[in-house]
Amino acid sequence: MRPKDGLLLTKLGDALNQLGKEDEAENVYRRATQISTNEWRCWMGLGQQLDSQCLNLLGANDLLQEALASPGSLTTVIGDHHPSAEAMGQAQTLLKEAGACFNRVVVLATNEPDALLGRAWHECSAALATHLIRHSHGQKEDTKPSGLVFFPESAVPYLQRTIQLSPKTYRVIALTAYLQ
């Protein structure tokens, strides 16, 4: 292995992540960003890892699976779901750091469709996490239809730019049209 190759470390992080070794993956992604500070793929790997950890802490993945398995909407499935105060605090810290990673991604890769799409998905992850945290604090729910709560307007410019750069990404085109 080449310990000074950030892209190779990022691929190792991806493999560790697929094996369920999230802590090891995070450490490897962090090393990758330190070694290859100007490689957007390294920052995206770390950002995606942090988003995933944030959503796991909030129980979002279980809620999404339950919502997909039931005829009700995700908002209905959330119901009485309340993560602990500690989990919410950790999730907010992870979300903030993930946002910084994706800010770096966009600066480094303004013309890379995958980078912009990754940023758009971060916006969606952040919207879901924020919704779960607000719900747990008893704050007023968003009045948008439940599907749109998790596809915020902040994702649209990144999706639009992705389409400009890669005009045959039909799923992205459909999603962007739905959101507008």
C-alpha positions as a printed Julia matrix, in Angstrom:
180×3 Matrix{Float64}:
   0.0    0.0     0.0
   1.1    3.56   -0.7
   0.52   5.47    2.57
   1.1    8.84    0.85
  -1.61   8.37   -1.79
  -4.81  10.13   -0.69
  -6.96   8.66   -3.47
  -5.84   5.15   -2.63
  -6.58   5.8     1.05
 -10.03   7.06    0.07
 -10.69   3.78   -1.75
  -9.51   1.92    1.35
 -11.95   4.02    3.4
 -14.74   3.05    0.99
 -13.84  -0.64    1.39
 -13.73  -0.38    5.19
 -17.06   1.37    5.14
 -18.61  -1.44    3.08
 -17.28  -3.93    5.64
 -19.05  -2.0     8.4
 -15.82  -0.65    9.92
 -16.99   2.96   10.13
 -14.47   4.15   12.74
 -11.54   2.78   10.78
 -12.97   4.23    7.58
 -13.28   7.67    9.17
  -9.64   7.56   10.3
  -8.49   6.57    6.83
 -10.58   9.32    5.19
  -9.1   11.86    7.59
  -5.59  10.73    6.7
  -6.48  10.97    3.01
  -7.58  14.61    3.4
  -4.38  15.44    5.28
  -2.19  13.85    2.61
  -4.1   15.07   -0.44
  -5.55  18.37    0.73
  -6.48  19.44   -2.8
  -8.16  16.2    -3.91
 -11.93  16.6    -3.83
 -12.62  12.86   -3.75
 -10.83  12.59   -0.39
 -12.95  15.37    1.07
 -16.11  13.86   -0.37
 -15.31  10.48    1.16
 -14.89  12.07    4.58
 -18.01  14.21    4.16
 -20.14  11.23    3.16
 -18.78   9.24    6.1
 -19.65  12.04    8.52
 -23.13  12.43    7.01
 -23.69   8.7     7.41
 -22.54   8.73   11.04
 -24.8   11.71   11.73
 -27.85   9.98   10.29
 -27.0    6.74   12.11
 -26.82   8.57   15.44
 -30.28  10.0    14.8
 -31.67   6.61   13.76
 -32.53   7.98   10.32
 -31.55   4.86    8.4
 -33.91   2.7    10.47
 -36.68   5.25   10.0
 -36.12   5.35    6.25
 -36.25   1.56    6.03
 -39.45   1.52    8.07
 -40.98   4.24    5.88
 -40.11   2.31    2.73
 -41.68  -0.84    4.16
 -44.91   0.84    5.26
 -47.53   2.68    3.24
 -47.26   5.78    5.5
 -45.0    8.72    4.86
 -41.67   9.23    6.58
 -43.17  12.03    8.64
 -45.74   9.58   10.01
 -43.08   6.95   10.76
 -41.0    9.49   12.7
 -43.86   9.8    15.17
 -42.46   9.48   18.68
 -38.87   8.94   17.57
 -36.61  10.98   19.86
 -32.83  10.48   19.79
 -30.98  11.2    23.01
 -29.66  14.69   23.68
 -26.11  13.32   23.46
 -26.81  11.73   20.06
 -28.32  14.96   18.77
 -25.3   16.98   19.95
 -22.87  14.57   18.31
 -24.98  14.53   15.15
 -24.91  18.33   14.91
 -21.11  18.34   15.29
 -20.76  15.71   12.55
 -23.16  17.57   10.29
 -21.22  20.81   10.68
 -17.93  19.09    9.83
 -19.52  17.28    6.88
 -20.73  20.64    5.59
 -17.17  21.99    5.77
 -15.94  18.94    3.84
 -18.52  19.49    1.1
 -17.68  23.19    0.97
 -14.11  22.1     0.21
 -15.37  19.61   -2.39
 -17.24  22.33   -4.28
 -14.27  24.73   -4.18
 -11.94  22.06   -5.53
 -14.29  20.57   -8.12
 -16.63  23.24   -9.46
 -16.95  21.41  -12.78
 -17.23  17.81  -11.57
 -20.79  16.44  -11.75
 -20.12  13.77   -9.09
 -18.79  16.39   -6.67
 -21.81  18.62   -7.16
 -24.2   15.71   -6.85
 -22.43  14.7    -3.63
 -22.97  18.21   -2.3
 -26.65  18.05   -3.23
 -27.03  14.77   -1.33
 -25.29  16.35    1.66
 -27.92  19.09    1.57
 -30.59  16.36    1.66
 -28.87  14.56    4.54
 -28.59  17.83    6.43
 -32.29  18.55    5.86
 -33.27  15.13    7.19
 -30.99  15.44   10.22
 -32.23  18.95   10.97
 -35.84  17.79   10.65
 -35.24  14.92   13.1
 -33.52  17.19   15.6
 -36.28  19.83   15.4
 -38.91  17.14   15.74
 -37.18  15.8    18.85
 -37.13  19.3    20.34
 -40.86  19.62   19.66
 -40.35  22.44   17.2
 -42.95  23.17   14.54
 -42.79  20.83   11.57
 -42.14  22.14    8.08
 -45.35  22.63    6.14
 -43.93  21.28    2.86
 -45.15  17.89    1.63
 -43.13  15.22    3.45
 -40.98  14.29    0.45
 -39.91  17.88   -0.13
 -38.81  18.39    3.48
 -35.86  16.14    2.76
 -35.04  17.65   -0.63
 -34.32  21.26    0.3
 -34.1   24.18   -2.09
 -30.41  24.46   -1.18
 -29.8   21.24   -3.15
 -31.33  22.56   -6.38
 -28.4   24.73   -7.61
 -26.03  21.79   -7.23
 -28.43  19.53   -9.1
 -28.88  22.12  -11.84
 -25.13  22.51  -12.27
 -24.77  18.72  -12.38
 -27.27  18.65  -15.24
 -25.41  21.41  -17.1
 -22.18  19.46  -16.86
 -23.7   16.05  -17.54
 -26.94  16.56  -19.47
 -27.78  12.87  -19.8
 -28.18  12.2   -16.08
 -31.9   11.57  -16.36
 -32.53  10.7   -12.71
 -30.98  14.0   -11.64
 -33.03  15.85  -14.26
 -36.24  14.24  -13.02
 -35.44  14.95   -9.38
 -34.56  18.57  -10.12
 -37.78  19.07  -12.1
 -39.77  17.57   -9.21
 -38.16  19.93   -6.71
 -38.8   23.08   -8.73
